Amino acid sequence: MSSTAIPVPVLPLRQGTAGTEPVAIPQLGFGTYKVGDADAERIVDQALQVGYRHIDTAQMYGNEAGVGRALAACGIPRDQLWITSKLNNPNHRREDALRSFDATMADLQLDVLDLFLVHWPLANSPGIDLVDTWRTMIEILQSGRVRAIGVSNYQDEHLRTIIDATGVTPAVNQVELHPYLTQRELRTVHEGLGVVTESWSPLGRGRLLEDPELARLAEELGVRPAQVIIRWHLQHGLVVIPKTTHVERMRANADVFGFELTAEQMAAVDALDRGLRTGSHPDQVQV
Ligand SMILES: NC(=O)c1ccc[n+]([C@@H]2O[C@H](COP(=O)([O-])OP(=O)(O)OC[C@H]3O[C@@H](n4cnc5c(N)ncnc54)[C@H](OP(=O)(O)O)[C@@H]3O)[C@@H](O)[C@H]2O)c1
């Protein structure tokens, strides 16, 4: 397959351990939640053809094998791809984490993963210890089979607990973040710690696309509401991973480097915040 990569800016990641080579994550990626394994090969292949080079998957999505088939067939040099996966909730205990990481790598057909995240903190799950889980992630990092480790859905106190106990700061925290849930406080915490913020459900699972203010801004800029939202994430220095199963939307969601939101337009989108979650609150998720 030959396709031209979308020229996407990268964000340097804080190093998890001393001596590892510098790592930088592409700011725009492609989400695969709810893309079943049977469709994943075709959909990821289409995304790669459109020019995405950063794919976000997870053990929980059950599609790593399909993603792996697309990666194996694409012919794109490995160093031009960025692949993220995540540790599933039942796999936090050391043996389960190590075994499931092996399965992830086998399914993705990769020798080295770019980023491995703890999917949910499970802070209220009996028998699960945030620090133990993070120590296993550090062990995986030190094995050299992943370039960076991070977390997902961690709140301020979860981050501080694992950093204080281990001295190793997650490179990334992937959290629900969009104009209805701007996570201003958590973003400030991340800035202080040197953690890159990654936005999941960046379009609010599509719900934001009907917002009248976003429609007004889209008209003003001559683009679509989804493009306004993705541009807003990029201009806030966030990593953004919109998901779509439609090729035409894949193209539109990546066509966000030819225009900019003014400071006034950014503020108008910021003002839409209403603390609205489209997914689970981190405290609710248990094994
Ligand atoms: N770490 C976590 O706990 C976590 C949780 C959730 C998600 N994620 C990650 O974040 C990724 C993105 O989040 P998400 O999939 O929940 O939601 P999203 O990207 O915010 O929105 C996806 C929805 O928007 C629609 N859509 C996308 N682009 C569109 C466009 N240009 N015009 C109109 N509709 C459009 C899609 O429909 P079609 O597909 O029908 O086009 C789909 O219904 C996931 O795929 C996953 O990789 C992580």
The ligand as a MOL file (V3000), in Angstrom:
LIG
                    3D

  0  0  0     0  0            999 V3000
M  V30 BEGIN CTAB
M  V30 COUNTS 48 52 0 0 0
M  V30 BEGIN ATOM
M  V30 1 N -9.0840 5.3590 27.4490 0
M  V30 2 C -10.3890 5.2170 27.4760 0
M  V30 3 O -10.9950 4.8800 28.5160 0
M  V30 4 C -11.1710 5.4800 26.2440 0
M  V30 5 C -12.5710 5.5710 26.2950 0
M  V30 6 C -13.2460 5.8410 25.1150 0
M  V30 7 C -12.5560 6.0430 23.9390 0
M  V30 8 N -11.1930 5.9170 23.9000 0 CHG=1
M  V30 9 C -10.4200 6.1100 22.6430 0
M  V30 10 O -10.7890 7.3630 22.0760 0
M  V30 11 C -11.2420 7.1370 20.7260 0
M  V30 12 C -12.2520 8.1930 20.3110 0
M  V30 13 O -13.3630 8.1860 21.1800 0
M  V30 14 P -14.8110 7.6020 20.7730 0
M  V30 15 O -14.6570 6.5930 19.7150 0
M  V30 16 O -15.4700 7.2000 22.0530 0 CHG=-1
M  V30 17 O -15.6210 8.8700 20.2820 0
M  V30 18 P -15.3790 10.1470 19.3160 0
M  V30 19 O -14.1510 9.9710 18.5170 0
M  V30 20 O -15.5100 11.3520 20.1910 0
M  V30 21 O -16.6520 10.0900 18.3940 0
M  V30 22 C -16.9010 8.9980 17.5570 0
M  V30 23 C -18.3100 9.1550 17.0010 0
M  V30 24 O -18.3830 10.3460 16.2160 0
M  V30 25 C -18.7440 10.0130 14.8690 0
M  V30 26 N -17.9270 10.8530 13.9820 0
M  V30 27 C -16.5730 10.8670 13.8950 0
M  V30 28 N -16.1600 11.7950 13.0080 0
M  V30 29 C -17.2740 12.3660 12.5000 0
M  V30 30 C -17.5050 13.3860 11.5460 0
M  V30 31 N -16.4950 13.9990 10.9100 0
M  V30 32 N -18.7860 13.7310 11.2560 0
M  V30 33 C -19.8210 13.1230 11.8920 0
M  V30 34 N -19.6770 12.1470 12.8120 0
M  V30 35 C -18.4030 11.7860 13.1260 0
M  V30 36 C -18.4680 8.5400 14.7100 0
M  V30 37 O -19.3980 7.9560 13.8280 0
M  V30 38 P -18.9910 6.8970 12.6520 0
M  V30 39 O -17.9940 5.9410 13.2240 0
M  V30 40 O -20.3190 6.2700 12.3210 0
M  V30 41 O -18.4550 7.7360 11.5490 0
M  V30 42 C -18.7040 8.0000 16.1250 0
M  V30 43 O -20.0710 7.7670 16.3480 0
M  V30 44 C -11.8090 5.7250 20.8040 0
M  V30 45 O -12.0780 5.1830 19.5210 0
M  V30 46 C -10.7280 5.0340 21.5900 0
M  V30 47 O -9.6120 4.7500 20.7780 0
M  V30 48 C -10.4950 5.6560 25.0410 0
M  V30 END ATOM
M  V30 BEGIN BOND
M  V30 1 1 1 2
M  V30 2 2 2 3
M  V30 3 1 2 4
M  V30 4 1 4 5
M  V30 5 2 4 48
M  V30 6 2 5 6
M  V30 7 1 6 7
M  V30 8 2 7 8
M  V30 9 1 8 9
M  V30 10 1 8 48
M  V30 11 1 9 10
M  V30 12 1 9 46
M  V30 13 1 10 11
M  V30 14 1 11 12
M  V30 15 1 11 44
M  V30 16 1 12 13
M  V30 17 1 13 14
M  V30 18 2 14 15
M  V30 19 1 14 16
M  V30 20 1 14 17
M  V30 21 1 17 18
M  V30 22 2 18 19
M  V30 23 1 18 20
M  V30 24 1 18 21
M  V30 25 1 21 22
M  V30 26 1 22 23
M  V30 27 1 23 24
M  V30 28 1 23 42
M  V30 29 1 24 25
M  V30 30 1 25 26
M  V30 31 1 25 36
M  V30 32 1 26 27
M  V30 33 1 26 35
M  V30 34 2 27 28
M  V30 35 1 28 29
M  V30 36 1 29 30
M  V30 37 2 29 35
M  V30 38 1 30 31
M  V30 39 2 30 32
M  V30 40 1 32 33
M  V30 41 2 33 34
M  V30 42 1 34 35
M  V30 43 1 36 37
M  V30 44 1 36 42
M  V30 45 1 37 38
M  V30 46 2 38 39
M  V30 47 1 38 40
M  V30 48 1 38 41
M  V30 49 1 42 43
M  V30 50 1 44 45
M  V30 51 1 44 46
M  V30 52 1 46 47
M  V30 END BOND
M  V30 END CTAB
M  END
